[in-house]
Each structure stands twice: as C-alpha cells, then as structure tokens.
Amino acid sequence: MYSTFQFQELIDRALQEDIGTGDLSTRIFPEDLSSFAKLYAKEEGVVAGLSLVEQVFQSVDPRIKVHILLKDGEKVNVGDVVIELEGPLSSILQAERTALNFLQHLSGIATATNRAVDQVAGLSTRIVDTRKTLPGWRSLQKYAVRVGGGQNHRFGLYDAVMLKDNHLAAVGGLSEAVQRTRDQIGHMIKIEVECETIEQVKEAVACGVDVIMLDNMGIEEMRQAVLYINQRAIVEASGGIREQHLRQVAETGVDLISIGALTHSVKAMDFSLDLGEIKATTRANWEKGIT
C-alpha cells in the first residue's frame, strides 16, 4: 500500500490544472445544493487507486462524504459501484474528472498486469514493470502493477545496476563494464547486464553477474540462453513481448518478463460518475456518523 498524502502535491497540481480560477460550468447550482453520486465500472477489470480518488474529492471539498465499497485489487464487472458520494453538487462535479483520471489510469495498469499474470499462471515466471513511467507517477504506476499481481523492477537508477548496450560500448565491452562497476559499488548491490546474443550471455555468466536480461531474443535463442545460464543468474526476458506470446516466452524457463507497456501505453479502464440515489444501507450509515 502507499501513503496517499505523499501524492498531495500531484493531486493539487492536477486540480489546479483542471479547475484553474474556478469552474464556470457549476455556477448554475446554488452553493448549498447537495447530491448523491456513484462511481461505477463500465467494463470488467481490476480496480486500483480508490484511496487516491477519495483524497481528490476531499481535497476539493472536505464536506464530501466518500464511501469506498471495494478494495484495490478486486475484480469488477460492468455496472459495479466502487465508490458512493454525498456532498455539495458543485464540488463533486469539480472533482469528478481528476478523480476519474487517477482511477482509470491506475486501474488500467492493474487490469493489464493481471491479464499478463494470468497468461503465465502455473509457471514460475514473474511479470515485472520497467522505468518507462509517466514523470511524477512512478510510485503510483508501480503500485498499480503490484495490485494487478505483478512485481516491480528497480525503481530508479539508484537502487540497482543495469548495464545496457550504451554502457558496454562506451567502455569497450561487457567484462570491462562489469569490472568497473564492481569497483564503484558496494557488495549489497546487484548487477544486471543486457545481452543481445548468446556470446554476450556466456560472457555475462563468466563475469558472475546477478541478472541477465535477454533483450529482443527469439524464443529458441531464449531457450538456449536459459539452458546455458542454468540458474547461475536470474534470467529476464524483455523487448517487445506481446501479450499473446507471454506463455511461450515463460515456457523457455525465464524467471522474469519485463513489460514497459504496462505503464507507458496502457489503455485506461472505463469508469463513470452518475448523480442519483445510493444504497439505503450506506445512507443509513452516514446518518449515524459511520464512514
């Protein structure tokens, strides 16, 4: 889980971007006009970011009562209500778009991750994300990946070493890059090396690296690499792997499949907010002061 308040600055920027100097469309309502509203799914998927949605509404107007009906990670069907609201109508409508933007994007990531995880069910391969995230959103997007059943790759340049083609080329090769890295880091930090050929895989194994990424390799080449590595390093497959090929890639024996598309180009999950009556049980709880 995450602390929602660490994202207050992001929420404030999003609201300022949307509301600016004031919502021109809600001036038609009396300031004291209250309403009920429900936020519901318009397609099947895995929900993520509900606490953040609550924070958005509360940031616009603390008088808005927010009742979260589900938990992050739960699967929803078309029409399932995930949040019920009561409060000033103009405030609910001012918060609506920003709240939906957060919910739809994070739920889209969780849903896409869950589909990927389902594709490799029964195998030991884990689905992981990458650093291809929206600026300022990385922690949230990686949280949504975990909600969907995936795992996180490194969070940034600071928590693990990944030597890629440019690193290797700049210092004259893989072995030299690994040795220079070991001279600069502590013994607790893992080293991952990106390999494009079986020859590079063999060199990486000889260097004793911790993780070997098989970058844009074909299925048969991946299988050969896994057999050669023989558990002497963690094996990650990466590079343009489509959802329909995940099972085939996992069956080569790789430990991880990293998918940048989970965060950089995921389809938002569709939710909507409608005004109207809410469940009687929820209203009764509000009247009793139970939130």
Buried (B, 14 or more C-beta within 10 A) or exposed (E): EBEBEEBEEBBEEBBEEBBEEEBEEBEEBEEEEBBBBBBBBBBEBBBBBBBBBBBBBBBBBEEBBBBBBBEBBBBBEEEBBBBBBBBBBBBBBBBBBBBBBBBBBBBBBBBBBBBBBBBBEEEEBBBBBBBBBEEEBBBBBBBBBBBBBBBBBBBEEEEBBBBEEEBBEEBEEBBBBBEBBBEEEEEEBBBBBBBBEBEBBBBBBEBEBBBBBBBEBEEEBBBBBBEBBEEBBBBBBBBEBEEEBBBEBBBBBBBBBBBBBBBBEBBBBBBEBEEEEBBEEBBEBBEEEEE
